[in-house]
Amino acid sequence: MVMVFAYFPALSAVYHSFFEWNGGDLQQFVGGANFLRAWRDPVLWQSFGTVFALMIFNFFKMMPSILLAVLIHRLRSDRWQYIYRVLLVIPMVVPQLVTLFIWKFFFDPNLGVLNRVLDIIGGKTALVWLDHVFHWNVFFTGVPIGWLAQPELILPALFIWGFPWIGAVGVLIYLAGLQSIGHEVYEAAELEGIGPFGKFFYIELPLILTQIRLTLALLIIGTLQGYGLQLLLLDTNGGPGGRGMVPGLWMYNRAFLAGEFGYACAVGMVLFVFILVLTSLNNRFVRAER
């Protein structure tokens, strides 16, 4: 079963990446032409620039999950620790597609919650003032902010997405690592006069690097492969000017809109190489101290 549903599709993609293939019976061997085309494809390389920016965003989005895990771990009451873990798991029941639709409504320029909140707290006025100072030509008085309609705001919108950036799975993984730290370690730290921040930087953070390495690997793979968020929020062309185009979405675009399944397989192979290299670098350089 694993061979049929996991390895066979992957091997089929490798095979068809050397063909001009329409997804059906029509195929013609073209050798490395698809890879040469990928090398010269400006949209593909622009999409890699976008996805690397998103990867940096997602790296910073890991921080709230780590901090929340530490705060829950430091609760003295086992009952409250259990309650908070349950509260983290409950949102996981909500389908991801529903969450994406909610966020699409948040970004709506006329009815969206984000613009309304900015109007209430005066954030829109501050953005217009900054626009005048730095000559961005993005924010204007009396004009709703089109978060998904202006190329300059696509990446900021994708960064805001998911606020407050608490990943339930990540928090639970970090908690599992924190719970393996013995009480005697904390007692020794208190005898040495180490405060809460010192405990975090000298005890907790180094001892959960194994969990951080795992979540980093999942982050790299998920960010490079993912395109569902961009597809739902920005459509198949990656939004205005293609600013939100990522490799996964470009692969989907070429396969199911242009009918170029062979070229899409070649893009998938390029993506595989990037994932393999970055995951290997993560495993090499992010190591827990023993």
C-alpha positions in Angstrom: 0.0 0.0 0.0 2.8 2.4 0.8 4.5 1.6 -2.5 1.2 2.2 -4.4 0.1 5.4 -2.7 3.4 7.0 -1.7 6.4 5.8 -3.7 4.7 5.2 -7.1 3.4 8.8 -7.4 6.8 10.2 -6.5 8.6 7.9 -9.0 6.0 8.8 -11.6 6.8 12.5 -11.1 10.5 11.8 -11.6 9.8 9.9 -14.8 7.4 12.4 -16.3 9.6 15.3 -15.5 11.6 14.2 -18.6 8.5 14.3 -20.9 6.2 16.8 -22.4 3.1 15.4 -20.9 -0.5 16.6 -20.8 -1.6 14.4 -17.9 -3.1 11.7 -20.1 -1.8 9.4 -22.8 -0.1 12.1 -24.8 3.6 12.3 -23.9 6.9 13.0 -25.7 10.3 12.5 -24.4 12.2 15.8 -24.2 15.1 14.9 -21.9 16.3 17.8 -19.7 14.3 20.5 -21.6 11.8 20.9 -18.7 14.7 21.5 -16.3 16.4 23.9 -18.6 13.1 25.8 -18.9 12.8 25.8 -15.1 16.3 27.3 -14.9 15.2 30.1 -17.2 11.7 30.6 -15.7 11.6 34.1 -14.1 8.2 33.4 -12.4 9.6 30.3 -10.7 12.6 32.1 -9.3 10.5 35.0 -8.2 8.3 32.5 -6.4 11.3 31.1 -4.6 12.2 34.6 -3.4 8.6 34.9 -2.1 8.7 31.5 -0.3 12.1 32.3 1.3 10.6 35.5 2.7 7.7 33.5 4.0 10.1 31.1 5.6 11.8 33.9 7.5 8.4 35.2 8.6 7.5 31.7 9.8 10.8 31.4 11.7 9.8 34.5 13.7 6.3 33.1 14.1 7.8 30.1 16.0 8.8 32.4 18.9 5.3 32.9 20.5 4.7 29.1 20.5 8.1 28.6 22.3 7.3 31.3 24.9 3.8 30.0 25.5 5.1 26.5 26.0 7.5 27.8 28.6 4.8 29.7 30.4 2.5 26.7 30.6 5.4 24.5 31.7 6.2 26.9 34.6 2.6 26.8 35.9 2.8 25.1 39.3 -0.7 23.7 39.0 -1.0 20.4 37.0 -4.7 21.1 36.6 -4.1 24.4 34.9 -1.4 22.9 32.7 -3.9 20.3 31.6 -6.6 23.0 31.0 -4.3 25.0 28.8 -3.2 22.0 26.8 -6.9 21.2 26.1 -7.6 24.8 25.1 -4.7 24.5 22.6 -6.1 21.3 21.1 -9.7 22.6 20.6 -8.9 24.9 17.7 -7.3 22.0 15.9 -10.8 20.5 15.5 -11.7 23.4 13.2 -10.9 22.5 9.6 -8.0 24.5 8.1 -10.1 25.6 5.2 -12.6 27.3 7.5 -9.7 29.2 9.1 -8.5 30.3 5.7 -12.0 31.6 4.8 -12.2 33.5 8.1 -8.8 35.2 7.4 -9.9 36.1 3.8 -12.8 37.9 5.4 -10.4 39.6 7.9 -8.5 41.1 4.9 -11.6 42.4 3.1 -11.0 46.1 2.5 -14.6 47.2 3.2 -16.0 44.7 5.8 -12.8 43.1 7.1 -12.0 43.1 10.8 -8.4 44.2 10.2 -9.3 47.5 8.6 -11.9 48.2 11.2 -9.5 47.5 14.1 -6.9 49.9 12.4 -9.6 52.6 12.2 -10.6 52.2 15.8 -7.0 52.3 17.2 -5.8 55.0 14.7 -3.5 52.6 12.9 -4.8 53.7 9.5 -3.9 57.3 10.3 -0.4 56.3 11.3 0.1 54.2 8.1 -1.0 57.2 6.0 1.5 59.4 7.8 4.3 56.9 7.3 3.3 56.7 3.6 3.7 60.4 3.2 7.1 60.3 5.0 8.6 57.4 3.1 6.6 57.9 -0.2 5.3 54.4 -0.4 2.2 55.4 -2.4 0.3 52.5 -0.7 -1.9 54.0 2.0 -4.3 56.9 1.3 -6.8 58.9 3.4 -10.4 57.9 2.8 -9.4 54.8 0.8 -9.8 51.3 2.4 -6.6 49.3 2.6 -6.7 46.6 0.0 -4.4 44.0 1.7 -4.9 41.4 -1.0 -5.4 43.9 -3.9 -2.1 45.7 -3.9 1.2 44.0 -4.8 3.1 45.9 -2.1 0.8 44.6 0.7 0.7 40.9 -0.3 3.7 39.9 1.8 2.7 42.0 4.8 -0.7 40.3 4.6 0.8 36.9 4.5 3.0 37.8 7.5 -0.1 39.0 9.5 -1.9 35.8 8.7 -2.2 33.5 11.7 -1.8 36.2 14.4 -1.0 35.7 17.3 1.0 32.8 15.6 0.3 30.2 18.3 0.8 26.8 16.6 -0.9 24.2 18.8 1.2 21.3 17.5 4.4 23.3 18.0 3.4 24.2 21.6 2.7 20.6 22.4 6.0 19.5 20.9 7.9 22.0 23.0 6.0 21.1 26.1 7.0 17.5 25.7 10.6 18.5 25.6 10.3 20.8 28.6 8.6 18.1 30.7 11.8 16.0 30.3 13.8 18.6 32.3 14.3 17.4 35.8 13.3 19.5 38.8 16.8 19.2 40.2 18.0 21.3 37.3 15.7 24.2 38.3 16.6 23.8 41.9 20.3 24.0 41.1 19.6 27.1 39.0 17.7 28.8 41.8 20.6 28.0 44.2 22.9 29.8 41.8 20.6 32.8 41.7 19.5 32.4 38.1 16.3 34.3 37.3 13.4 33.5 35.0 15.2 34.8 31.9 18.4 33.0 32.7 16.5 29.8 33.1 15.0 30.3 29.7 18.3 31.0 27.9 20.6 28.7 29.8 18.3 25.7 30.6 15.0 25.5 28.7 16.0 26.8 25.3 19.2 24.6 24.9 17.4 21.5 26.2 14.5 21.8 23.7 16.7 22.3 20.6 15.8 18.8 19.5 12.2 19.8 19.4 13.0 23.1 17.7 15.0 21.2 15.1 12.0 19.0 14.4 9.6 22.0 14.1 12.1 23.8 11.9 12.3 20.8 9.5 8.4 20.7 9.4 8.4 24.5 8.8 10.9 24.2 5.9 8.9 21.4 4.3 5.5 22.9 4.9 6.5 26.4 3.7 8.2 25.2 0.5 5.5 22.8 -0.4 2.5 24.8 0.7 0.3 26.8 -1.6 -3.2 26.4 -0.2 -3.1 29.7 1.6 -2.0 31.6 -1.5 -4.5 29.7 -3.7 -7.5 30.6 -1.5 -6.5 34.2 -0.7 -4.9 35.3 -4.0 -6.2 32.9 -6.7 -4.2 30.8 -9.1 -2.0 33.7 -10.3 -0.7 34.6 -6.9 -2.5 37.9 -6.6 -1.8 41.3 -8.2 1.5 41.2 -10.1 2.0 37.5 -9.1 3.5 38.9 -5.8 2.2 36.0 -3.8 3.2 33.3 -6.2 5.1 30.4 -4.6 6.6 27.3 -6.2 3.8 25.0 -5.2 1.2 27.3 -6.6 3.2 27.8 -9.9 3.4 24.0 -10.2 -0.4 23.8 -9.7 -0.9 26.6 -12.2 1.2 24.9 -14.9 -0.3 21.5 -14.4 -4.0 22.2 -14.0 -4.4 25.5 -15.8 -1.9 25.2 -18.6 -2.0 21.4 -18.9 1.8 21.2 -18.7 2.0 18.3 -16.3 5.6 17.3 -17.4 6.9 20.8 -16.7 5.0 20.8 -13.4 6.8 17.5 -12.4 10.1 19.2 -13.3 9.3 22.1 -11.0 8.4 19.6 -8.3 11.9 18.0 -8.7 13.5 21.4 -8.3 11.4 22.0 -5.2 12.4 18.6 -3.9 16.1 19.5 -4.2 15.6 22.7 -2.3 13.7 20.9 0.5 16.4 18.2 0.7 19.3 20.8 1.0 17.6 23.0 3.5 16.4 20.1 5.7 20.0 18.7 5.6 21.4 22.1 6.7 18.9 22.3 9.5 19.8 18.8 10.8 23.5 19.7 10.5 23.6 23.0 12.3 20.7 22.9 14.8 21.9 20.5 17.4 21.0 20.0 21.0 23.7 20.2 23.6 24.1 16.9 25.4 
